[in-house]
Amino acid sequence: MPKQEVQVLGLCRWSYPSEPSAFRLEATSTQEVRAKLYDPARLDLRLFFLQHVVLPGLDLQTDRNFTLILLMGDQLPEPWRSRVLELVADIPQIKPVFEPEGQIHREVCNRVMREHRDTSAKVVAEFRLDDDDAVACEFVALTRAEFAKMRPLFFDVPRLALDFARGYVLDATAQGVEVQPIVVRGWTPGLVLYTRPQNQTSLLDFPHLDTWKRMDTMTWQRVPMFVRGAHSDNDSALSQRIPVGDDFDPEQAEVELEVRFGIDLRRLRAAWSALQGGDTG
């Protein structure tokens, strides 16, 4: 691997059944968690967001030098396993990783991230996407560029954070898909943690909403840098707590989603309508 100053390393957990306490589910065993996460209708929903929301922005990155670990369970059933692998096959920066199920959530995420660090890099920039999130096309490039401004601080502390605070919520309900602009602190798809490769902690060792309390953080809100999916299957009940955003022009938002995130809102709405009607493609 060529020597680099900043390695950009991400994690997306795709229906990985860790031990029950990691989920807001009425489950007391890994078997019960697995049954809920591997419900066919739920997997179809998650596949929809992966295809139409998560992957387009990653495929548009202006800086292609990054790695995203796609963490899945080793018992992920067919046909979803093959469909996921088929969707990510054309984006070499995405690395599917299948782990034994039932592990402690924080421990498996920490280990997988540390195993994929470039030990020759001076800095590892870690980010995290839920499986219904998206990042803008210059996310990786700006993650590197903004560190150059923060570099002097890095000599004095074990870690720094960059918070891309402006984005969109994509609210998908039985009535359709609506878009809400937001400016918010500490949401997962907008957070980047800069650390040293030898550091034993990783991004998921810190509660994302408390990151600004735990380390020096720069807030960046010039243009939208993330999209968060809101729907009935959000583990965080996101659709119930969307903050009030700025006034916006819906036509401008539609153009911005397509140009910056690769999300064709009209096509997405049609695909969502088809999914609600039982057509999983």
C-alpha positions as CSV (number, residue, x, y, z in Angstrom):
1,M,0.0,0.0,0.0
2,P,1.5,3.4,-1.0
3,K,2.4,5.6,2.0
4,Q,-0.2,8.2,2.7
5,E,-0.7,10.9,5.3
6,V,-4.4,10.5,5.8
7,Q,-6.1,7.2,5.3
8,V,-9.9,7.5,4.9
9,L,-11.6,4.5,6.4
10,G,-15.4,4.0,6.8
11,L,-17.8,1.4,8.3
12,C,-21.3,0.5,7.3
13,R,-23.1,-2.3,9.2
14,W,-25.5,-4.1,6.9
15,S,-28.0,-6.0,9.1
16,Y,-25.2,-7.5,11.3
17,P,-26.8,-9.4,14.2
18,S,-24.6,-8.6,17.2
19,E,-25.5,-9.4,20.8
20,P,-29.1,-8.2,21.7
21,S,-28.2,-5.2,23.9
22,A,-26.9,-3.3,20.8
23,F,-30.5,-3.0,19.4
24,R,-33.7,-1.4,20.5
25,L,-35.4,-4.7,20.0
26,E,-37.4,-7.0,22.4
27,A,-34.9,-9.8,22.0
28,T,-32.9,-11.8,24.5
29,S,-30.8,-13.9,22.2
30,T,-28.8,-13.7,19.0
31,Q,-31.3,-16.1,17.4
32,E,-34.1,-13.6,18.1
33,V,-32.0,-10.7,16.8
34,R,-31.2,-12.7,13.7
35,A,-34.9,-13.5,13.1
36,K,-35.8,-9.8,13.3
37,L,-33.0,-8.5,11.2
38,Y,-33.3,-11.2,8.6
39,D,-37.0,-10.8,8.1
40,P,-37.4,-10.8,4.3
41,A,-39.5,-7.6,4.2
42,R,-36.9,-5.8,6.3
43,L,-34.0,-7.0,4.2
44,D,-35.8,-5.8,1.0
45,L,-36.2,-2.4,2.7
46,R,-32.5,-2.2,3.6
47,L,-31.5,-3.4,0.1
48,F,-33.6,-0.6,-1.3
49,F,-31.7,2.1,0.7
50,L,-28.4,0.5,-0.1
51,Q,-29.0,0.7,-3.8
52,H,-30.8,4.0,-4.1
53,V,-29.3,6.1,-1.2
54,V,-26.0,4.7,0.1
55,L,-24.1,3.6,-3.0
56,P,-24.6,6.4,-5.5
57,G,-22.7,9.0,-3.4
58,L,-19.9,6.6,-2.7
59,D,-19.6,5.9,-6.4
60,L,-19.4,9.6,-7.2
61,Q,-16.5,10.4,-4.8
62,T,-14.1,12.8,-6.4
63,D,-11.3,11.3,-4.3
64,R,-11.3,7.6,-4.9
65,N,-8.7,6.8,-2.3
66,F,-10.8,5.4,0.5
67,T,-12.1,2.1,2.0
68,L,-15.6,1.4,3.3
69,I,-16.0,-1.8,5.2
70,L,-19.4,-3.3,4.7
71,L,-20.0,-5.4,7.8
72,M,-22.4,-8.3,7.5
73,G,-23.2,-11.5,9.4
74,D,-21.8,-14.8,8.2
75,Q,-25.3,-16.3,8.1
76,L,-26.9,-13.6,6.0
77,P,-29.3,-15.6,3.8
78,E,-29.8,-15.8,0.1
79,P,-30.8,-14.1,-2.1
80,W,-29.9,-11.0,-0.2
81,R,-26.3,-11.9,0.3
82,S,-25.7,-12.3,-3.4
83,R,-27.7,-9.2,-4.2
84,V,-25.6,-7.1,-1.8
85,L,-22.4,-8.4,-3.3
86,E,-23.7,-7.8,-6.8
87,L,-24.6,-4.2,-6.0
88,V,-21.1,-3.3,-4.5
89,A,-19.1,-5.2,-7.0
90,D,-18.5,-2.2,-9.2
91,I,-17.2,0.0,-6.4
92,P,-13.8,-1.5,-5.4
93,Q,-13.5,0.9,-2.5
94,I,-16.2,-1.1,-0.7
95,K,-14.9,-4.2,1.1
96,P,-17.5,-6.7,2.2
97,V,-16.6,-8.4,5.5
98,F,-18.6,-11.3,6.9
99,E,-18.2,-11.8,10.7
100,P,-19.5,-14.5,13.0
101,E,-22.8,-13.3,14.5
102,G,-23.6,-12.6,18.2
103,Q,-20.4,-10.7,19.0
104,I,-20.4,-7.6,21.2
105,H,-21.2,-4.7,18.9
106,R,-18.5,-2.3,20.0
107,E,-15.8,-4.9,20.1
108,V,-16.4,-6.3,16.6
109,C,-16.7,-2.8,15.1
110,N,-13.5,-1.7,16.8
111,R,-11.6,-4.8,15.8
112,V,-12.7,-4.7,12.2
113,M,-11.8,-1.0,11.8
114,R,-8.4,-1.4,13.4
115,E,-7.6,-4.5,11.3
116,H,-8.1,-2.4,8.2
117,R,-6.0,0.6,9.2
118,D,-2.9,1.5,7.2
119,T,-0.2,1.4,9.8
120,S,2.1,3.5,7.6
121,A,-0.3,6.4,7.5
122,K,0.1,9.3,9.8
123,V,-3.6,9.7,10.4
124,V,-6.7,7.6,10.0
125,A,-9.9,9.5,9.2
126,E,-12.7,7.2,10.3
127,F,-16.4,7.7,9.3
128,R,-19.5,5.7,9.7
129,L,-22.6,5.3,7.6
130,D,-25.8,3.6,8.7
131,D,-27.3,1.4,5.9
132,D,-29.7,4.2,4.8
133,D,-27.3,7.1,4.8
134,A,-25.4,8.9,2.0
135,V,-22.4,11.3,1.8
136,A,-21.8,14.0,-0.8
137,C,-19.4,13.5,-3.7
138,E,-16.6,15.4,-2.2
139,F,-16.8,13.9,1.3
140,V,-13.5,12.0,1.0
141,A,-11.7,14.9,-0.6
142,L,-12.9,17.4,2.0
143,T,-12.1,15.0,4.8
144,R,-8.4,15.1,3.7
145,A,-8.4,18.9,2.9
146,E,-9.9,20.0,6.2
147,F,-7.4,17.9,8.1
148,A,-4.6,20.1,6.7
149,K,-6.2,23.0,8.5
150,M,-6.5,21.1,11.8
151,R,-3.1,19.5,11.6
152,P,-1.4,21.8,14.2
153,L,-3.9,20.8,16.8
154,F,-3.3,17.1,16.2
155,F,0.2,17.3,17.7
156,D,-1.3,18.0,21.1
157,V,-4.3,15.6,21.3
158,P,-5.0,11.9,20.7
159,R,-7.9,12.6,18.4
160,L,-9.9,15.3,16.6
161,A,-13.3,15.4,15.0
162,L,-14.8,17.1,12.0
163,D,-18.6,17.5,12.0
164,F,-20.2,18.1,8.6
165,A,-23.4,19.6,10.1
166,R,-25.5,20.4,7.1
167,G,-27.5,17.8,5.2
168,Y,-30.9,16.4,4.3
169,V,-33.3,13.9,5.8
170,L,-35.0,11.6,3.3
171,D,-38.3,10.7,5.0
172,A,-39.9,7.6,3.5
173,T,-43.4,6.8,4.6
174,A,-46.5,5.0,3.1
175,Q,-47.4,8.4,1.6
176,G,-44.2,8.8,-0.3
177,V,-40.7,10.3,0.1
178,E,-40.1,13.8,1.3
179,V,-36.9,15.8,1.8
180,Q,-36.1,18.0,4.8
181,P,-32.9,20.2,5.0
182,I,-31.2,20.2,8.4
183,V,-28.3,21.7,10.3
184,V,-27.6,19.5,13.2
185,R,-24.7,18.5,15.5
186,G,-23.2,15.1,15.8
187,W,-25.2,13.0,13.4
188,T,-23.3,9.8,12.3
189,P,-23.0,10.3,8.5
190,G,-21.5,13.8,9.0
191,L,-18.9,12.8,11.6
192,V,-15.2,12.2,10.9
193,L,-12.8,11.1,13.6
194,Y,-9.0,11.7,13.1
195,T,-6.8,9.4,15.1
196,R,-3.4,7.6,14.9
197,P,-3.3,4.1,13.4
198,Q,-1.9,2.8,16.7
199,N,-4.7,4.1,18.8
200,Q,-6.8,1.3,20.4
201,T,-10.1,3.2,20.2
202,S,-12.2,3.7,17.1
203,L,-15.1,5.9,16.0
204,L,-17.8,3.6,17.4
205,D,-16.2,3.8,20.9
206,F,-17.6,7.3,21.2
207,P,-21.3,8.1,21.3
208,H,-21.8,10.2,18.2
209,L,-24.0,12.9,19.9
210,D,-21.4,13.4,22.6
211,T,-18.3,13.6,20.3
212,W,-18.0,17.3,20.7
213,K,-17.7,16.8,24.5
214,R,-15.0,14.2,24.2
215,M,-12.6,15.8,21.8
216,D,-11.8,19.1,19.9
217,T,-14.3,19.3,17.1
218,M,-14.6,21.5,14.0
219,T,-18.1,22.2,12.8
220,W,-18.5,22.6,9.0
221,Q,-21.8,23.7,7.4
222,R,-21.2,25.4,4.1
223,V,-23.1,22.9,1.9
224,P,-25.0,19.7,2.5
225,M,-22.7,16.8,3.1
226,F,-24.9,14.0,4.1
227,V,-28.4,12.4,3.7
228,R,-30.1,10.4,6.5
229,G,-32.9,8.0,5.7
230,A,-35.9,8.2,8.0
231,H,-38.5,5.4,7.9
232,S,-40.4,3.0,10.1
233,D,-37.4,0.6,10.6
234,N,-35.0,3.2,11.9
235,D,-33.5,1.7,15.1
236,S,-33.1,5.3,16.4
237,A,-36.8,6.3,15.6
238,L,-35.3,9.1,13.5
239,S,-38.5,10.0,11.8
240,Q,-40.0,11.1,15.2
241,R,-37.2,13.5,16.0
242,I,-36.3,15.4,12.8
243,P,-35.1,18.9,13.7
244,V,-36.6,21.9,12.0
245,G,-34.5,22.9,9.1
246,D,-34.0,25.9,6.9
247,D,-36.5,27.2,4.3
248,F,-35.6,25.6,1.0
249,D,-36.5,25.4,-2.6
250,P,-37.7,21.9,-3.4
251,E,-36.5,22.1,-7.0
252,Q,-33.0,23.1,-5.8
253,A,-33.0,20.2,-3.3
254,E,-33.9,17.8,-6.1
255,V,-31.0,19.1,-8.2
256,E,-28.6,19.1,-5.3
257,L,-29.5,15.5,-4.3
258,E,-28.8,14.3,-7.9
259,V,-25.6,16.3,-8.5
260,R,-24.0,16.0,-5.0
261,F,-25.3,12.6,-3.9
262,G,-26.2,10.8,-7.1
263,I,-29.8,10.4,-5.9
264,D,-32.4,10.8,-8.6
265,L,-35.4,11.8,-6.4
266,R,-38.0,11.1,-9.1
267,R,-36.6,7.6,-9.8
268,L,-36.2,6.9,-6.0
269,R,-39.9,7.9,-5.4
270,A,-41.0,5.5,-8.2
271,A,-38.9,2.7,-6.8
272,W,-40.2,3.4,-3.3
273,S,-43.8,3.3,-4.6
274,A,-43.0,-0.1,-6.3
275,L,-41.5,-1.4,-3.0
276,Q,-44.6,-0.4,-1.1
277,G,-46.6,-2.3,-3.7
278,G,-44.6,-5.5,-3.1
279,D,-42.3,-5.2,-6.1
280,T,-38.7,-5.9,-4.9
281,G,-37.1,-5.9,-8.3
